[in-house]
Each structure stands twice: as structure tokens, then as C-alpha cells.
Amino acid sequence: MPKQLAHLGPYSDLPACAIRANKLWPRVVPGIAASRRFLKALHFQPRQATPLKLRVDKRWQRDGICGEALSWSVGYGPRTEAWLLKPAGAKGKLPGVLVLHDHGAYKFYGKEKIADGPDPAPPVMTPYREEYYGKLAIANTLAKRGYIVLVHDTFAWGSRKFPYETMMCGSNPMMRIMAEHTVGDPGGGDDMTIKRYNSVAMQYENILEKYAHVLGATFAGIVNFEDRIAANVLASRSDVQTVGGGIACMGLSGGGMRSVLLNATLPSIKAAVVVGAMTTYPGLLDAHIVNHTWMLYPPAFAALGDWPDVVACRAPTPLMVQYCEKDGLYTLAAQRAAHRHIASVYHSTKSPKNYRGLFYDAPHQFNLDMQQDAFAFLDANMR
């Protein structure tokens, strides 16, 4: 008898049947061909990944940071808003890092989770950053260290989020049920508005994935296309020192998944940091499928390789993966299996030192110790 899976019960023998029939998760040989296959499997490349109508909307200086509020069109939907941060008084070129905001089942804000812009951070971000980022605006911290940092809202977050009214349209009774059962501050106000929005948006991602499938695309592919545009915005700037012709990327959780996909699909990424976003696909099968965004599940990936293959497909590109041993979103066994898999890929390219996999006695977060290790990794590979 197969192991009983929490979500499948009497159908716990289904995965083994599907794995045999579809020959899932083959071992990937890293290289340009593998990178191109993963990009094609995302099923969303409507045009070259460059910004349309890029402009600077505002400039500011405070707390040791010079900032620019940028915006551009990706060719559909609202304009993307972004902040570019660098040390005040910086001269010449600096290495560039694209810092990617997380998922967090929190779509009302995007870049505000990890960066301070021209205005003080929204008060609701204080407890959020305390839980996940050691109380810091990590993009600003990295900029003060001597980098040019870009943070942007991606598809369905912040300036790119779907209006509440759209999600609550008459054809979506499920959305109304979600809104009515959202638990929040009994006094209402902005906090309740945000909680209700996030509750509905979390479920609305399922509808977006259905639309993507009907349109021959994937939710992950749309996010990745927009992230590749942002990366090209940063890499094309005259004040960015492109190390080896490129920039770095970094993110926690959903931002880590975005970092996996960006590293796999964009050759100009010359170093990547993935935080709290690594597992094997088989390791998700018992009760952990439900924990994650559609960014982790492009349907065609299963026939191309395992999730660790995606992030390692551009070995020997420098890569750091940070694993949280008390992360409830993955099993520790699956994280360790992913680590061994990635390490073996880098060993096969005779570049074992280019991969750093670090485990932390921590829950799902990017704490101060992890940040220091990640920043040191960037220093070693981007300067």
C-alpha cells in the first residue's frame, strides 16, 4: 500500500501512477538549452522584455539614500511603479541588485514590504517587517552597503494589483464569501480594508491562473516576464556597474521563487540569492501543495525537471540558497534533498564553490543573520 497522503486519502496511489506515465522530474543538464526550455515552458513572452514609456516620476534624498520613483508600462494593465535606491553622494558606477518582494498572501502592497520610498512606510508594514525581515527595509539596507537597488511591484501586487471591485464582480460569489468571513479589527478602518483585500486576492490568484491557462500562459510566466523587464531596466542604467555583463537578484519566499525563475531564464543575472523558497516537488506531495502560490507550479515544469533543477540550470552562475529549518511551508527532508541536488549539479560543472546552501534554526523569514550572509555573498560576487 502507498503512503497515505493527507490531501489524497484513498487516491494516494495516484502520484506514482502519474510519475510513471509522464516520466516526471528528469535530471537536467545545466546550460543555455535548459534555461531556454524553462523560459519556453512559462508560456509568456509577448514581446522583448523591455519597458515601455519609462519615466522618472520623483526624486528624493533622506536617511542616507538617494531615490528615484520610476514607472513604466509592460504593455498591459496599470503602470508598474518602482523605487530605485542608491547611497547618497555615490560617485561613478555601482553594482546592481533587483530585490524582489515576497508573496505573503499580502497583495495590497508590494515594494513597500522591503523598501522605504519617498514617504514613511505604511504603519501596517511595521509588524510585517518585524516578522519576516528583522524589522528592516532590506532594500535600503543593501543600498547603503554600496549597491544600486531596484524594487518594483509585479503582476497582482501593489500598483499592479487588481481592483477590489474587479475581484468582487457579480460572477464571483466565492469572493464575497471570503470577504464576509475575513477576521480583522472590529473597528474597521484601513487595517480591515487591507485584510479583506488580501483575503480575497489570495483566492483570486486561482482565477488568474485559470485565465492564464485559457490564454495559453501561466501566472508564473506573467510574473517572470515583468521581473525580466525590471531586471533590464536596472541593467541598462548608465550608473549601474554590470558585473560580467549583468546584475544580481534576491528575494524571500515568493520573492525567492521569483529569484529562482529569473535566475533560470535571464542570462544577465550573474548572482542569485533564494531565501525560504526551495524544496523538491516530490517533497510537496504530502500536505504541502496547498501552502504555495502558482509561481511554484508552472504545469510544463514537471516534465522538464525538479524545482532544484530550475534554480541550478544556469550553473556555474553564483547561487546562494538559504533554508529555514523550522519553515512550516516545506519539510526539512525536502529542503535537504533540494540542497543535495543543487550541490550535485554545481559539482558536475566543476564549480562546487559557486553554490552556497545554508541552513538556519529559524522559521520562514529573512532574519538579520541571514541578511548578513546574503549581503556578504553579494559582496563576494558582485564587486
N, C-alpha and C positions, 0 to 999 in steps of 0.2 A: 504493500500500500504506500502511496506517496505521502510525504509530509502534508499534514493538514494546513492549508493556508488560510489566514484569518478572513480574507475577503472572498475567497472562492469556495470554501466549505466542500460540498460534495463534488465540485468541479476542480479540485486541487490537482487532478491529473491532466488538466488542460494545458498548462505551460509546457510540460515535457512533450506533449503531442505537437504543439506549435513549434517548439525549438527544433524538433527532428524534421518536421515538414518544411520549415523555412530556412534551415541551416543558419541560425541566428548567431550574431556576435563573433564573426570570424576575426582572426588576428590580423591587424593592419600593419603593413609595411610603411613606415613614415616616409614622407616626401611630397613633392608637388602634386603628384597624381592623387594621393589620398586626400590632400587638402581640397583639391578641386571636386572630388567626389562628394565630400561632406557639404561643400558650398552648393553644389547642384541639388543635393538631397533636401536642402532647406526650401527649395521651390519658390524663391522670391528674389529675382534680380530684374526688376522692371527697366532699369537703365543703369548707367555708370553710377557708382556710389559717390556722388559729389553733391554739395549743397546747391540749392537754387536760391537766388536773391539773398545771399548772405549779407548781413549788416551788423554794425555795432550800434546798439541802442542806448548804451550808457557807459560811462567810465567812472570809477571811484577809487579812493585810496583810504584805507583805515586798517588799524591793527597790524601794520607791517606788510600789508598786501595791496598790490595794485590789481584792480579788477576791471574786466570788461563784460558787460551783458551783451551777449551775441544772440542772434536769432537767424533762422533760415527755414526754407521750405524743403521738405523731402519729396514733394510732388503730389501729396495727398494729405488731407486733414489740416488741422491747425499748424501754425508755425512752431517749430522746435525752439524752445528757449534754453540757453546755456550760459554758464559763467566760466570765464577764463581767468585764472588766478596766477600771479607770479610775485616774487618778493619785491617789495617797494625798493626803488633805487637800483634794480638789477640792470646791468650793462651787458650788451652782447647777447649771444645765444645761450639758451638753457635747454637741457633735455626735457622732453615732453612726456606726460603721463595722462592717459584717459582714465579717469576714475569713474566707475560705473555704480550707480545706486542699486540698492537691493530691491527685492520684491516685497517681502514682509507682509503680504496681504494688506498692503498700505499703499494705495494708488493715488490718494488725494494729492500727496506731494511726491516729488522725485528727487531732484538735485538737492533740495533743502534738507534731506536726511543726512547728507555727508558734506555739505558745504555751506559757508556763510557768504551771502551776496552783499549787495549794497545796503540792505536794511537788516535789522536784527532778525535772528531766526524766529520762526513762529514758536510760541511758547510750548505747543504740543510736541515739538521736536526735542525738548529737553529730556523728558523721560525716555523717549525713543533712543536717543544717542547714548543715554546712560546705560540702557540695557544692552545695546549692540555695539557701540563704538567707544567705550571707555570715556563717555561724556564729550568726546571731541568731534569737531568738524574736520574729518580726516583729510579732506582735500586741501583745506587751508594749512593744516599742519605740514602736509607734504610740500606745498608751495613754499612755505617759509624755509624748508630744508634746501631749497635751491632748484626747484622744478617749475616748469610751466604746466599747469594742470587745467584740464578741461573737464567740466561736469555738465551733462545735458539730460534733459527729460527724454525718455524713449517712449515708444508706442504704448499708449494707455496709462501713462503716469504724468502727473504734474500738468504742464502746459499742453501735453499731448493726451490728456485723459478724456474719456468720453463724458459728455454732459450727463448729469444725474437724470434729467428728463428723458434723454435718449434711452438710457438703460431701463427706465421705468415705463416705457411705452406700453400701450394697452395690450400688446401681444405677449407681454412678459409677466403673467400673474406670479410666477416664481419670484421675480424681483420684488414685487410688492410684499410678498410673504416674508422675504428676507429683511426688508426694511422695517416691517412692523414688529419683527422679533429681535431687532438689534437692541442689545443691552447697553445703555450709556448713562451719562449724567442725567439724573431725573430732572435737573433744572434746564435741560436742553442747551441751547446756545451753540456756539461754533463747534465745541468738542463733540456734541451729539451729532451735529451735521456731518462732521468728518467720519465719525464711527459708522454712521448709517451709510455714507458714501462708500467707505471701504468694504463694508459687509456686502453690499450689492455688487460692487466692482469685482470682488473675489469670485463670485459666481458668474459674473458676466464674461469672464475670460473663457468659460466653456462655450458660450455663444460665439465669441470671436473666433475660437478655433474651428467651430462648425462653418462659419462664414469663410474662413481661410481655406478649409478643405474643399468647399464648393467652388472656390475661386482658383483651385489648383495650387494653393500656397500653404504656409504653416505660420502659426503665431510666432514660433521661434525664428522663422525666416524673416518676418517683417521686422522684429526687434533687431535681428542681426544686420539687416540692410541699413537701418537707421544708425546703429552703432558704427558700422563701417563708414557711413557718411561723416559722423562726428570725428572718427579717427583721422579721416582725410582732411577735415577742417584743421585739426591740430597739426598734423604733419606738414601741411602746406604753408604754415606761417613762417615768415622770414625771421622771427625771433626764436624759433624752435631749432635746437640742435638735434638733427635726426641721427641718432647713433646707429651706424651701419645702414643708414637709409630709412630709419623708422623710429617708432615711439614704443612706449610700454603701456600696458593696461592692467587694471587691478579692480577687484570687487569682492564683496561679501555676499554669500547666499545666492539670491537671484542675480546679483551683480557678478558673483563668481561664475555662475552659469553663462552669463553674457561674456565674461572674460574667456571661458573655455571656447565658446563659439567664435569669438573674434580672433583669438589666437589661431584657431584651426583654419579660418577662412581668409585672413588678410596677411599677406606676406610682409607688409610694413610693420607688423607687430614684432618687435625684437626682444621683448621680455614680457612675461605674463605672471601675475600673482592671482591665484584662485583660493578663496577663503570660504570654508564651510560649504562646499558645493561639489564634493567628489564622493562617488560611490561606484559600484558596478551595477549594471542593470539587473542581473540575477539577484543581487542583494536587496533590491527594492520589492521583490515579489511577495514577501510575507508582511503585509500591513503597512508598508512604507510607500506604496504607489500614491496614496491619497495626499501625502504631505506636500506635493510639489506642483509647481507651475508647468504649463505646457511648454515652456522653454526647454525642459529636460526631455521632452518626448516627441521630437520630430519623427514621424512614423517610419520614414525610409532608413533611419539610422540603424535600426536593429539588424538589417541585412548587411550593413557596411562594417560594423564593429561595435565594441562595447564603449560605454561612456569614457573610460580612461583612454581608449584609443583616440577619441576625438581630441582630447587635450594634448596628447602626445604625438599627434600625426605630423607635427612640424619639428620634431626633434631633429637636430640638437638645439633648437631655439631655447634660450634660458627660461626655465619654468620653476616657479615655487608653488607648491600646494600645501595649504595649512588645514589640518584636520583637527576637529574638536572631539575629544574622546567621549564627552558627555552630551553630544549632539543627538537630540531625540528624533531628528529628521532622517537619520541613517543608522544602520547597525555599525558597531565598531568593527565587526568582522568584514563587512563590505568595504569600509574605508581602508582597512589594512590590505585587503585584496586589491583594491584600486591602486594603492601605493606600490605594492609589489609589481603590478602590471606596468605602471608608468616607468618605474625604475628599470624594469627589464627592457623596455623599448629604448630608453636612453642608453642602456648598456649595449644594446645591439647596434647603436650608431657610434659606439666608441666615445660617448660623451657623458659618462655617468655623473660627472661633477656639475653638469649643466642643469640637473634636476635636483631640487631640494624639497623633500617631503617631511614636514614637521608635524608632530602630534602634541596637542596641548590638553592639559587637565582642565577643560573648560566646556561650558555649554555652547550653544550656537551663537557665536559672537566674534567680533574682531577686536579683542581687548588690547590694552596698551603694550603688553609683551609681544603679542602677535604683530602689532603695528611696527614696533621697533625692528623685529626680524624682517618684516616685509620691506621696510624702508632701507634697511641695510642691504638687502638683496638687490633692490633697485640701484642703490649707490654703486654696488659692485659691477653691475651690468649695463648701466646707462650713463656712466661718466668716463 
